[in-house]
Amino acid sequence: MTKPLEGIKIIDFTHVQAGPACTQLLAWFGADVIKVERPGSGDVTRNQLRDIPDADALYFTMLNSNKKSLTLDTKKPEGKEVLEKLIRESDVLVENFGPGALDRMGFSWERLNELNPKMIVASVKGFSDGHHYDDLKVYENVAQCAGGAASTTGFWDGPPTISAAALGDSNTGMHLAIGILTALIGRDKTGKGQKVAVSMQDSVLNLCRVKLRDQQRLERVGYLEEYPQYPHGEFSDVVPRGGNAGGGGQPGWVLKCKGWETDPNAYIYFTIQGHAWEPICKALGKPEWIDDPAYKTAEARQPHIFEIFGTIEGWLADKTKFEAVDILRKFDIPCAPVLTMKELANDPSLRASGTIVEVQHKKRGSYLTVGSPIKFSDMKPEVTASPLLGEHTDEVLTSLGYSRQDIFNLHEIKAV
């Protein structure tokens, strides 16, 4: 089957997570992604948090599937010449270097545009151009703090908390992939390439837009009715941390199930939506609550919402998280078990859908990775193993018109 992005060649100058997450997604959908790496070392994540000696770490393999690896020393004239040829034949260059690194390499936007006017240059940045922190080096947790996620995550009596979800890295990569695809469509209309940039701060803030909503509501009325602090607590002039409260305005909480004393994940998330109140009462065996003025409306429930959650926990006490969800879903009540990574890795539904994929690697053997979260009716993206360092160097050089002798000479130069 022809994949939608077949024929699109991408130079992948990215490393670690944000950029590789972007280019991996495009590779899944058919793009020819050539990962340019430093000879002898490559992407730093090949060696980070290794669990098998002398094999690429899972950190690398899970972010670089379906790609080719080209080792190239761009500091040498011969390496620059190869890169120039590659640029002339490619559609997109993706990079997450520090500010000015491409310019110092001799490949400024002007030079790239001269070599290939149709080239799209896509960049991951910590902060947007012109931001007063644009010289700061940014990693995942830095981005979460700078983008508003940390200040609004956790409990009100504790410090700001970092999410385990890669809001700064992989999230930025997904945003950049959208930008690249948009630029490609734009190029079809104009015939011209352009620069695309996504900052990690902006990407985190985009996912925190409901908190920006809450900041404006707080400034107008002085309180936030769906937060646990209402009505008995106090609000300052900034959006507080709300524990496990639902960000969408529906009261929700993480509740204990059978076995919580020994299993730290024996919990479910339970949401009380207005339209679900009657089914909730029926499921809990509390039909008297349906028309009770003290419980009938969301406004009436909020002052004693934790008493209600306490009653629900009493109902959950003799049920595992899976048993509880199986009962509650029959009543169309929004809820979910708190699933561990082990449970997710072995979930047959996720295996069947291609969300969790088992991949064979030349050195690691079999390993699990996350497949495409985007599903199509006419395409099922195939996930193949990440490349060994320099595995496709000769193949790429041959495609650029280099002879066997040329390739041999380049290897000799690289070895010096």
N, C-alpha and C positions, 0 to 999 in steps of 0.2 A: 504494500500500500504506500502510495506517495504521501509523505508527511507535509503539512502546510509550510514549514520553513525550509524544506529541501531547496538547495541552490543558494541559500544565504550563508556566506562565510564570515565567521566572527573571529577576530583576534582577541584572545582572552589574556589580558595582562593583569588579571586580578589574583588575589591571594587571600588566605584565611577564609572568611565566611560570606560577607555581604556580596562581594562581586561574584565569587564562585556560585553562590545560590542563584544569582541572576542568570549566569551563562549556562548553568546546568539545566535550568528550566527550558531555555531556548534550545539546548541540545536535545532534550527529550522530545521536543516538537519538530525535530528534523534539521536544525541548523548544524552546519559543519563548524564546530567550535575547536579552534586550535589554541591550546594553552601554552603560552610562551613562558619557559622557565629557565632559571639560571642553571648552567651546567654544573653537575656535581652535587647540587643541593635542592633546587626546585622550591616549590611552595613550602613554607615553613611548617605547615600542618602535616606534611608527610611524616614528620618526626615527632610531632607533639602528642603526648599522652598515648604513646605506643603500648599495645598489649601483646604484640608479637614482635620479637627482635628481628630487625632487618626487613620488615614488611611495612608498607605504608600504613599509617595509623588510620583508624576509622574516621577520625576528624577529616582526613583528606578524602578517603574513598566515598564517604557519604555526601560530599559536596562537589564531586568532580566526575560523576559517571557520564558516559556517552561522549566524552571528549577525546581529543588527540593531544599528545604532549610533544612539543618541539623545544629542544634545548638550544638556547641561542645566547651568545655573549654580545649584547648590544653595545658594549663599550669598544669593541673592536670594529675596524672598518668593514671586515667581511660580514660580521653580524649585522651591521647597519644596512649593508647592501641586501642581505636576505630579507630583512624587515621591510625595506623599501619595496621590494618586489611583492612581498605578501600584502602590503598596504594597497598597492595598485590593483590587486585582484580581490580584495575583501570588501565587505559591505559595512561592517561595524568593528570598531575597536573599543573594548571595554577595559577600564583601568580604575584601580583604587590606590594609586600612588599618593604620596604626600604632595602638597602644593608645589607646583613648578618642576616636578620630576620629569615629566615628558619634555618640557622645554629644555632642561639640562641635557637630556638624552639626544637632543637635536630634532625632536619631533613635536614642535609647537603646533597649535591649531592651524596656523598659516601654512606651515610646511605640509601638514597632513592634507589640507585642502588643496594645496598645489599638486601633491602626488595623486590625490583621488578626490575630485570635487563632490563625488557622491558619497563619500565616507561619512558615516555617523560615528561620532566620538562620544561615548557614554561614560560618565564618571560617577563614582561613589565618593561623597565628601562627608566630613564630620559635620560641618556647618555650611550654610549657603555662602556663596561669594559675597564679600562685603560685610559679613557678620563680624562683630567685634571679637568673637572667639575663633575666627577662621584659621588661626595658626595653631590651635590645640589639636593634639593627637587624640582620636576618639576610638574607643572600643565599646563593646556591647553595653556594659553597665554605665559607662559615661553617657552614652546616648540616652539610656533610660532616665537618667537623672536630668539631663539637659532638656529632654522632651516632655517632661511633666508626668511620666509614668510612675517614677519612684515616690514622688511626694503624695500621690493619691492611692498608693498601694500599701496594704498592711493594716494594722489595727491602730486606733486613735491613741492608745497609750504606749505605743512603741515607735521605733525609728522608721523612716522611709524604707521601703522594701523593694528589692529587685525581683522582677518576674523571671521564672525559668524559661519562658518563651523568648525566642530571639527577636525581640521587638526592634532592637537596634540594627542587627545584622541581617538575618534572613528577610525580615520585613522590608528593609531598605532594598535588598536585592529584588524582591517581588515588584516594588515600585519602579525600580530601574528597568526591569523587563517590560513593564507596561509602557514606559517612556520610549524604549527602543522600538517596540512594535508600532507605536504611534508615529515615530520618526520615519520608520520604513514606509508606512502608508503615506505619510506626507511626501516622502521622496518620490513615490510613484506619481504624485500629482505635479510636483515642481521640478523633479530631476536633480534636486540639490540635496546634499547632506547637511547636517547641522550638529551642534553640540547638545547633549542631553546630560543633565546633572541632577542627582538626587542626594540630599543631605540626610544623614542619620537622624539629626534632631528633628527635621521636618517630618520624616517618616514616622517617628515615634509619636509626635504631636498629632499627626493625622489619625492615629489609632486612639488618641486620647480626646477626640473631639467632644465626646459627651461630658468630659470633665470641664472643658472650656465652656460648654453649655451651662454646666452647673455653676461655674464661677460667675457668669453673668446673671443667673437667677439669684444667686446668693447676694450679689451686690444690690439687686433690686428689692428683694423682700426680706433678707437677713437670715433666712433659714432654708434648709433643704428637707422637704417633708419625707422623702424616701430613705434618708440616711438614718442609721441607728441612733444618732444623737437627737433626733426629733421624737417626741416633743419635750423631753425632760432635760436634755443636755444643752450645752451652749455652743454657739458657732462663732468662730473668729471671722476675719475678712477674707480667708482663703478656703478653697475646697478642702475638706478634711479627709483623712483616711477613713474608709467606711467598712473595714473588715471584709466580710463576705457578702455584704449587701449587693443587691442587683443594680447594675449601672443603668438599666433601662427604665427604672422607676417602678419596677415590680419587686415587692419585698421577697428576699430570698436568703437562704443561709445554708451552711454546711452542717448536716445533722448526723449524730452518732447512730450507728446500726449495731446489730449483734456482732460481738467480737471486738469492739473498738478498744477494749482494755489491753489487748495484746497485738492488734493489727492497727497500725497508725493510718491506714487508708480504708478502714471499715466505715465509710461515710457515704452519704448521698448529698447532692445539692437539690434543694427543694424550693420551688418558687410558688408564691401565692399570688396568682393573677386574679383580677376581679371576676372575670367570667368563669374562672375555675373554682370559685369559692364553694358553690353548691356541690360539685363533684368531690372536692376535698373533704367536705363534711361527711359525705356519704362513705367515702373510702375509709375515713378514720372512725366511722361508727358514731359520729357526733351530729345527727340530723337536727338536733335542737339548736345548733349554731346558725343554721341557714337563715332563720328569720329573727334571731336574737338581735335587738338594736345595738348591743355591745360588740357584735361581730359582723353585722350584715354588710357594712361598707368598709372600704379601704381606710377611710378617715377614722372610723370608729375602731378599727383593728390596730392601727399603728401604735397607740399608747401602750398596748400590752402585746405587741407582736412577739416578744421573746417568751411570754407565757404560752402563746399559741405554738411556737416552735418547741417549747418544752413538752407540750402535750403530744406533739407529733413524734418527738424522740421517745416518749413512753410507748407509743404505738410501734415504733421501729425496734424496740429493745429485743424482741424475739425473732427478728428477721434479718437475714444478711442483706447487704446492699443490693445484690442481684434479685433476691426474692422481693424486696420492697419495690424496686423499680418495675418488676414484672406485674405486680399488683396495681401500682399507681398509673402505669401507662394505659391500662384498660379503662381508666377514668379520664384519660386525656389530660393528665396533670403534668406540667413541665417539671422534669426532674432528670437526674442522671447519676449513676454510680461514680465515685471518685476512682478513676482507673489508674493503675500503676503502669510504668513503662513495661514491666514484665507481662502484665495482662494485655496491654496493647500489642506487644510483639507477637503474642500467641493468639490474637483475636482472629478467628476464621473468617469473619466478615471483611476485615481489613486486608487479609491475605487475598481473598477472592476478588476484591475490588481493585487490587493493585496499589493500595495505599501503603501497605507494608510489603516489601519485595525482598526475596532471597536472591542474592547475586553471587556468581562464581568469579573469584579473583585469581590471577595467575600465581600469586605468592601467598595470599591470605587463605585461600580456599573459599568456603561459603561464609557470607556475612549478610546481615539484614540492613536494609536501608529504607528510607521513606521514598515512595514513588510519587508520581504526579498527584497533587491534590485536586487538580482540575480534570474533570471527566468529560469525555466527548462521546457522542452517539456513533460516530463513524471512525473513531481512532482510539486505540489503547496504547499510550506511550510505552515503549519497551525500554527498560532500564538495563544498561550494560555496565560492565565493570569500569572503574576509573583507570586511566592509563598509567603504566609504569613511567618513571622519569625518562623522558626522551624516546619513548617507545615508537613514536611516529615521525621522528626527525627525518629519516631518509625518505619516507613516503611524502612528506610535505615538500622537501627539497626537490624531489623528482617532479612533483606536480608544478613546481615553479620553473622547471626547465633545466635544472642542474643535471649534468652528466654524472656517471658513476665516478669518474676521475675527479670532477669538481667536488662531489660529496666526500670522497676520500680526503681530498686536500683540506676541506673544511674541518673534518674530524682531526686531522693532523694539527691544524692551527689551534683548535679547541684544546687539544691535549698539552700544548706547550704552556 
